[in-house]
């Protein structure tokens, strides 16, 4: 039996600021994980990643990260991705400063 | 202190201008990230978890007050008002925008600083004893030689694409404060039989995935042979080093796989060729550099007020007990300013703190500062009569913490709060240990202790050579911390041993407390340090304290 596909989001860093960004279903790059498109089909995930990789003047280092459905939108699974959604723990910098968290 | 010659100035300005053009081409899309990445790394610009990070070299840890003021200006203008001093005596800015980096490089060039070769498979910033030029136990100031190495290694055409990065550390003192045995090449100044100054050359040390203590390749090398010998080592490594596997590409593996004898033979053969090519130019350059490192005119004055202040103020007395080191000039002291106030991020300094330190360096330390690999700032030349006033001034920016060498004086890498390579966080663990032991009042009681924390196997936090080392890992999607015991970063360098399974994030501080309460119960007398007690007793009683359930089971 084929292994079940873990849903994904496409994430990257913004070219100018380096901040973590997420690809939305309407082809925007959002700073908010919960606005990301939750991709539940493996072939579609590859297409969305290709789309992201084509935007080399906007983002850097696009990849697929595991995610799950949450009450307000997709939520990260791994702690590294959780940290990327909120910024460092020693100062209220990054997304915390921008009141995105 | 060294001032750039016209050649240095022109070179650094040219590189900054080239990078400006490269950034423009990246932003307008004419360079892809794959093309741009090696170019930005050549200029110390990384892309981390939340932002870019610019790593700026502080050659051999020496800064002038003017340079530190410029770093404060950069922090305010283009970053978030602070900088992070690293375990390789560099400073990192965690939040620059890509489009601002060329302006930052120009601002650095105007104070004779750069970020060249702070990344990539090249010879990195040369590190040195942070007490160089001031320490009472020093044979000679190693910084002129370190500057010579900087000039030789910067843009060296043969060494821009080494198998892997290459780090050189140098000390002029028999008490090794530069961790020379954990460097690709470590240089320890020694006196030969005739009294002439030379170097013990150590090769193949390193931490990371495969920690190794360096081996002596030459017990005594004449000072004038240093550059040709270094060139022979790096050139031999460039040919013999492995390029098939990144994890086996450092010189420590080359030396280990070939054996020190075979590697030495190859280096000596190469040295015979290289030495003839040098022709003495390097010695002329060294003589010019040495002139620029002439010691300042130390004041001859009575040490008035110092003993009285110590007697009157217990807090000042405590600070002088921990934060001062013997200076070679009578009446003077080396002051280590702690960047480890309890609960703060190890190695971080705000722009206000940088400005105050620059002002205090001008007033009390001949305009000079040093950055230590232990992530503190040093005022190298302070007259003891100035210490009470200095202490009062340091307090105004939270810089008078009396904890150098104690449990809260922790080395910690940025970890997963910033670093894209990290597997777990380091900073909150350091903050947790520092605040906890202060709260339970055991810091002074525990005494001298080195805790070093890395957030991944690459060991930027030097955990292998901590008396207590903490390594953060990702175990099945959860942060997990491995504890090692018995490491040593000095001339008695040793790699600590793993004692058992790792601890969950919230179990690290309780584990360290059990360990240190065991030490307090086991030590012979209050002056027996943790590492001395560990060496006397071996790991078993400490292991039992870390894993009480296992110990109880074994006893049953």
Interface residues (C-beta under 8 A of the other chain):
Chain A: X13 X15 X16 X17 X18 X19 X20 X56 X57 X60 X61 X77 X78 X79 X80 X83 X84 X87 X88 X89 X90 X91 X93 X94 X95
Chain B: X26 X27 X28 X29 X32 X33 X47 X48 X49 X50 X51 X52 X80 X94 X95 X97 X98 X99 X345 X348 X416 X417 X418 X425 X427 X428 X431 X474 X477 X478 X479
